[in-house]
Amino acid sequence: MKKAVFLLVCAALFVSGPAAAGSIWTDRAGIGLRGSYWSPGSHEVYVRTGSFGLDEDRVDAGGGGWISFMSGVGDRGAVEFSWGGLGRVKTAETGLFRDDVEIEAVVPVTVGYQWSLFPDRNISSFQPYLSAGGGPYIVSHIRVIDEAFSREEVTVRNRLMAGLYAGGGGYFSVSRWFAFQGEMKYHLVNLDPDRPSSGFELGFGAVFTWKR
């Protein structure tokens, strides 16, 4: 494991060079890929144990991924077009005879803007930014109730809603064409903070850039 980390550090030092003046997007375009931890609404993971056949296990987890296309605007900004897939799974097993599974999937298609916080002539490898945007959010809700020896009920609902997001993050440039990216956003789905699909998203990934 230590050898692998050492080789990665050496490779990063080999391909890295002085950062160019301006933001990572100055006169450039690129594509980004990242994974996300998603925490919509109330988010929890717990196990509760009872007795006499009334044991109950519950799990609530969420995550997803994004692909983004960016194009620099001026020396400190970039227009961002993103397509994501976020999912949340809630399972509850009560006793020996009832399973309740809820799946909520959100597919955002957004257009936004990133604004670099550092000055135009910045030459640092780390470049923080603020971002905001919006677009359509496709929300699907699937619920499956399975009661042994009794019934199985499946409910599916799909809705198209407007949404907004705001947040910030940062790039760490390894070379002029490659950088790591981390960011946090808050998604306001249907412009309603009380909706189960509204909430925070924490993402980490990488971007590849090229000169326009």
PEPEJO-V447434 format. One line per field, one symbol per residue. ss: DSSP state (~ for helix, > for strand, _ for the rest). burial: # if it has 9 or more other ideal C-beta (glycine too) atoms within 8 Angstrom, else .. A space follows every 50 residues. Layout:
ss->???
burial->???
//
This chain:
ss->_~~~~~~~~~~~~~~____________>>>>>>>>>>>>>_____>>>__ _____>>>>>>>>>>>>>>>>>>___>>>>>>>>>>>>>>>>>>___>>> >>>>>>>>>>>>>>>>_________>>>>>>>>>>>>>>>>>>>>>>___ >>>>>>>>>>>>>>>>>>>>>>>>>__>>>>>>>>>>>>_________>> >>>>>>>>>>>_
burial->...........#..##..#..#####.#############.......... ....####.#.###########...####################..### ################.#...#....###.#################... ..........#####.########...####.########....#.#### ###.#####...
//
